[in-house]
Amino acid sequence: MLRNVSWGNESIAYISGGLLVALGAWLAFRVVNWPRFADFLISVEAEMNKVSWPTRSELIRSSVVVLIVLFILAIALLIFDFFWTLLIRWGFMFLDWLFL
């Protein structure tokens, strides 16, 4: 038994989504087969073959360094934020005390 067979908003959404995907695929196919763009992709591939990629251990070490630096900077930002929050609160409390 068929359930919820209708041509309502849901069907329109599926049809428009499918048409959008088809249009994107056609556009991508046309752009890739454009001679100037195809030459560009070929030259990009040639340049990518010249790149010296890091080894797995170098990649892991570099990633660890980045994560440690990010953690240290996050802690420093937390400390600065806490300091300035306290300073501004004390400043407002002093102004309240001064003008009361």
Secondary structure, DSSP 8 states (H G I E B T S, - for coil): ---S---SHHHHHHHHHHHHHHHHHHHHHHHHTSHHHHHHHHHHHHHHHH-----HHHHHHHHHHHHHHHHHHHHHHHHHHHHHHHHHHHHHHHHHHHT-
